[in-house]
Amino acid sequence: MREAHLDAVGRVDPERLWRRLMEMARIGALPGGGVNRAAFSAEDIAARKRLVSWARALGCSVAQDAIGNLFIHRAGTDPRAAPVMTGSHMDSQPRGGRFDGIYGVLAGLEAIEAMERAGVRTRRPVEVVAWSNEEGGRFQPCTMGSAVHTGAKQLGEFLSVTDNDGVALGDALARTLAAMPDLEQRERKAPAAAYIEAHIEQGPLLELEGATIGVVTGIQGLRWFNVEITGETAHAGTTPLAGRRDALREAIDAINALRELTRDETDTVRFTIGRVLVSPNSPNSVPSHVLFSVDVRHPDAATIERLGSAVEPAVRSAVRRCSVAVNPTLTDDPCTFDPGVVAAVERAARTLDLPFRRMPSGASHDAMYMARVCPTGMIFVPCERGVSHNEAENAKPGDLAAGARVLAAALLELAD
């Protein structure tokens, strides 16, 4: 690593990074220590404004695209060169943690601030991106911002999607875009030379092995579905069980069938029912309608294809008295990250004498879509007990700073 680059990496400030993380954690703060910062909410808008203010204080320009992705641009010496990008997301789960997503955005901001304070100029621009609606907690599916940016999905596919309160994504997005009308406009599918995303691991492996850095090699595939079961409401006290069309009982049977489908002695398959909506949702009424989500994941392409194809038949075979609809909402195949970017992350960890391990990601990330359009990699840092999507989510300041140093070193290599 060049001496100037080492100087810049050494200027990553753990206290500044932690201070910004804690300041962001106050936006949407929950009593249990976590955050609720839903995509395109008032809290999301406040976080965006805070990020833009920090970026402009560094002398960076900021742009926004049609789905609200934010791009912080630090110029390079070659105005024709495509940027090296880093970033993650700012939205959270409804009872999420303080580090999921936002760490990658602020680690990227810390990396370019360290470059700025060291006076290092890179040939390529370096950009930090905050992707919109990565979590999919309010509007499904997840990773919308990166999917639209890369052209994998069209914005129009999502505008009519509604949250649990009936608010359309298009309306919430319009309010978000209008909140910062002075931002430059960014075109979709703008070229990138490379992309690196820093993130907490959201699993226990790094902590268990005493490693500080996860050199991420790829992301497992997933299939998402919404299952709707429609029966008939009736009086809970007077209607015999044999005559009921109970949507919730049938939904339970369908979920049990999916549990059998995804049974795996190796514990590699990931199967989750994360969202259930019951109507009329009254203790004195037989449920007439149930909507539940299905999330199935596996790192092997053939296995995830087999499981995904079997979801609808398994549900239909279990539902006998009600009508059923199974709608796929997200299909992502496993992806393998670019060997050159993976090697750059590993070199940075070695140079900084940080214990590391190569590993795949079990969770989906925006890097999955960026890998379709440019060389891509990821950096993981440990999180306490592997807990994430939870108010108890925690990470050590030293680990977070170490990840930011590795990120800065890898960005400098790729940008020069």
C-alpha positions, 0 to 999 in steps of 0.5 A: 500500500502506498504511503499516502494511502496508509496515511489516509487509512490511518485518519479513519476516526473511530470516535467520529464514526461512532458519534455519527452512528449514534446521531443517526440512531436518535432518528427513529429511536425506540425505547429498547435501544433500536430504531424504526426508520421505515423507507420514505417515512418522516424519519427516513427524510430526516436521516437523509437530510442529516447525511446530505449536510455531512456530505456537503460539509466535506465539499462533496456534491450530492445527487438523487435519482427517481427512486430516492437513492442518494449519491455522494460524489468525491471528485477524482483527477480524471473527470471521464473515469467511472466512480468506485462506489460504496454504501448501503441503506438507511431504512430499518426494520420496524424494530431494527438495530442501530447498525444494520445498513447505516453502518455501510453508509457512514463507513463510506462517508468516514472513508472519504473524510479520511481521504479528504483530511489526508489530502489524497486525490484518487484518479477515479471519483469515489461515491457513497450511495444510500440505497432506498428501501433495502429492508422491504419492511414497509414496502415489499419487496426489499432492495428496491433502490439498487434493483431500479438503479441497475435496471433489474426492475422498473420503478413503475413496478413498485409505485402502486405497492402499499404499506400496511396502512394503505399508503402507496409507495408512489405517494411516499416517494414523492414526499421524500423527493420533494423534501430536498428539491435542490439535489442534482438529478442522477440518471439510472444505470450510471456506470461504475468501476467497482462497488464495495459494501460494508455491513455488520455480519448479522450472524455469529461466525466472526465473533465465534472465530475471533475474526474482525473482518469478513471477506465476503465472497457472494450472496445466497439466493432467495425466493419471496412469496405472498400467500393469500388464503380467503375463506368466510367470516362467521361467529366464533361461538355458534359456527360448528368447526366442520362447517367453517371456511377458516382462513387462519386454520388453513394458513397454519396447515399451509405453513406446516406444509412449507416447514416440511418442504424446507426441512434440512438436516444440514441447517443450510436452508433458511425458511421464514414466515415474517409477516401475517395479516389476519382479517377481520382480526377479531377474537369473536370472529372466524378469520375470513382472510389471511396474507402471509409472506414466505422467505426461502434461501439457499446458496446453491442455485439448483436447490433454491430453484427446486424449493421455490418451484415447490412452494405453490404446490405445497400450499395448494395441497394443504388448503382444502376449504378456502381459495388460495393465491400464491404470488412471487414477490422477489426472485434472486439467484445466488451471486458470486462476487468479483475475484479482484474486488474480493482480493482487494478487500483481503489485501487490505485486511492483511496489510492492516494485520486484521484477522479475517475469514472468507465467507458468503452472505446469508442475507441479501444486500444491495451488492447483489444487484450491483454485482450484475453491472460492475465488479463488486464485493462486501466487507463484514464486521462482527455484531454481538451474538449475531443478533440483527433486525432486533433492538438488541443489535450491537457492534463494538466501536473498534470493529466498526472502525476496523471495517472502515479502514479496510473499506478505505484501503480497498477503495483507494486501491480500486480508485487509483 
